[in-house]
Amino acid sequence: CYCLIARNDPTSLVFYHEGYVRCSCEDFTMDESKLDDLFVHLTNAAIQRKHPDYAARKEETIWSFERLCEYVAGKKGDVNGAAEIRRTLNGKFRDICKDVYNASKDKLMKKSGYFDLLGFDFMLDEDLEPLLLEVNTNPALHTDCNVCADLLPGMVESVVGIVIEANGGGAVSVEKFGGFECIIEE
């Protein structure tokens, strides 16, 4: 997931409702013989690209957020539930982004023109509760797969527009920038 500090004096924090999911080349299992198998337990691209089948399966390992929600709804036997799953997860992701910002905002230098795009990495447990793994202050914006090529260029273009608007004074009107929601506006 992505969150944008569009400015921090005063603060405008913007959440992006899209994102993508990294999957592993191997099916997850807690089988004792596979506990040390990084291909089973780590979806990180640096690990997965070492898998012997990665080149052939690369596109299968990166899903859109929409595909994840549809998959989960299908597993629950509720094919119409994808929209609700999406709303619920986005709400949880958004709240965590806001909490992380609030916990760290005193460490940020208050400076005119400051902005930062943050990448939030989550893991979902079996109850679809997100667990925050890390926050990247310089998230990778590679477009080397179909999902990222479809998602990231438009997001980056919108980020530039939001930052220019936010640092020009006044409130940020994210409505004209698809997929964004202002979650803190001071």
C-alpha positions in Angstrom: 0.0 0.0 0.0 1.1 3.6 -0.5 0.6 6.7 1.7 1.8 10.2 0.7 2.9 12.9 3.1 1.9 15.6 0.6 3.2 18.3 3.0 4.0 18.5 6.7 3.7 22.1 7.6 0.7 21.9 7.9 0.2 18.2 7.4 -1.7 16.6 4.5 -1.5 12.8 4.6 -3.0 11.0 1.7 -3.8 7.2 1.4 -3.8 5.4 -2.0 -6.6 2.8 -2.2 -4.8 0.7 -4.8 -1.8 -1.5 -4.2 -0.5 -4.8 -5.2 0.2 -8.2 -3.6 3.3 -10.3 -3.8 2.9 -14.0 -3.8 5.4 -16.8 -3.6 6.3 -19.3 -6.3 5.7 -22.1 -3.8 2.4 -22.8 -1.9 2.5 -21.7 1.7 2.7 -24.6 4.2 3.7 -25.0 7.8 5.0 -28.5 7.0 8.1 -29.0 9.2 10.2 -30.0 6.2 9.5 -26.6 4.5 10.0 -24.2 7.5 13.4 -23.1 6.2 12.3 -22.8 2.6 12.4 -19.1 1.8 10.5 -19.6 -1.4 7.5 -20.8 0.7 7.7 -18.1 3.4 9.0 -14.9 1.9 7.3 -13.1 -1.0 10.0 -10.5 -1.3 11.1 -10.1 -4.9 14.8 -10.4 -4.0 14.1 -13.9 -2.8 11.4 -15.0 -5.3 13.5 -14.0 -8.4 16.1 -16.7 -7.3 13.4 -19.4 -7.7 14.2 -21.6 -10.8 10.7 -21.0 -12.2 10.4 -17.3 -11.4 10.9 -16.1 -15.0 8.1 -18.2 -16.3 5.8 -17.5 -13.3 6.6 -13.9 -12.5 3.3 -12.5 -13.6 1.5 -15.1 -11.3 3.4 -13.8 -8.3 2.1 -10.2 -8.4 -1.6 -9.7 -8.0 -3.7 -6.5 -8.1 -5.5 -5.7 -4.9 -8.8 -6.4 -6.7 -7.6 -9.9 -7.6 -6.8 -10.6 -4.0 -10.2 -9.5 -2.8 -11.9 -11.6 -5.5 -9.8 -14.6 -4.5 -10.6 -14.2 -0.8 -14.3 -13.8 -1.6 -14.3 -16.9 -3.7 -12.6 -18.9 -1.0 -15.3 -17.8 1.4 -17.9 -18.8 -1.2 -19.1 -15.2 -1.5 -18.2 -14.0 -5.0 -20.1 -10.7 -4.4 -18.2 -10.1 -1.2 -15.0 -8.7 -2.9 -16.1 -5.1 -2.6 -16.8 -5.5 1.1 -13.4 -7.2 1.7 -11.8 -4.4 -0.3 -13.5 -1.7 1.9 -12.7 -3.5 5.1 -9.0 -4.0 4.2 -8.6 -0.5 2.9 -10.0 0.9 6.1 -7.6 -1.2 8.2 -4.6 -0.2 6.0 -5.6 3.4 6.1 -5.9 3.4 10.0 -2.5 1.8 10.3 -1.0 4.3 8.0 -2.5 7.1 10.0 -1.3 5.5 13.3 2.3 5.2 12.0 2.3 8.8 10.8 0.9 10.0 14.2 3.5 8.0 16.1 6.4 9.4 14.1 5.3 12.9 13.1 7.3 14.6 15.8 10.5 13.1 14.2 9.8 14.8 10.9 11.4 18.1 10.1 8.6 20.7 9.6 9.7 22.2 6.3 7.9 23.9 3.5 7.8 21.8 0.3 8.6 18.5 2.1 6.8 15.4 0.8 7.4 11.7 0.9 5.8 8.7 -0.7 5.8 5.8 1.7 5.3 2.1 0.9 3.6 0.0 3.6 4.2 -3.7 3.5 1.6 -5.8 5.2 1.0 -9.5 5.7 -2.6 -10.8 6.2 -3.3 -13.4 8.7 -6.0 -16.1 8.3 -8.6 -13.7 9.6 -7.6 -11.0 7.1 -6.1 -8.9 9.8 -3.2 -6.9 8.4 0.1 -7.1 10.2 2.5 -4.3 9.4 5.9 -5.6 8.3 7.7 -2.4 7.3 7.4 1.1 6.0 9.7 2.0 3.1 10.6 5.6 2.7 11.8 5.0 -0.8 9.4 2.3 -2.2 10.3 0.5 -5.4 8.3 1.8 -8.3 9.4 -0.7 -10.9 7.0 -1.4 -13.7 8.5 -4.8 -14.6 5.2 -6.7 -14.5 1.7 -6.1 -15.8 0.1 -5.2 -12.5 2.8 -2.6 -11.6 2.9 -1.3 -15.2 -0.9 -0.7 -15.0 -0.8 0.7 -11.4 2.3 2.8 -10.8 2.6 5.3 -13.6 -0.8 6.8 -12.9 -0.2 6.8 -9.2 3.1 8.6 -9.6 1.6 11.2 -11.9 -1.2 11.8 -9.3 1.4 12.1 -6.5 3.1 14.9 -8.4 -0.2 16.7 -8.9 -1.2 16.3 -5.2 2.2 17.5 -4.0 2.1 20.6 -6.2 -1.4 21.4 -5.1 -0.6 20.7 -1.4 2.4 22.9 -1.4 0.7 25.7 -3.2 -1.4 26.4 -0.1 -4.9 25.5 0.9 -6.6 22.1 1.3 -5.7 19.2 -0.9 -8.6 18.2 -3.1 -7.7 14.5 -3.9 -11.1 13.9 -5.6 -9.5 14.8 -9.0 -6.7 12.3 -8.4 -8.2 8.8 -8.7 -7.8 6.3 -5.8 -6.5 8.8 -3.2 -8.1 9.8 0.1 -7.0 12.5 2.4 -6.8 11.0 5.9 -5.1 13.8 7.8 -5.5 17.5 6.9 -4.3 20.1 9.3 
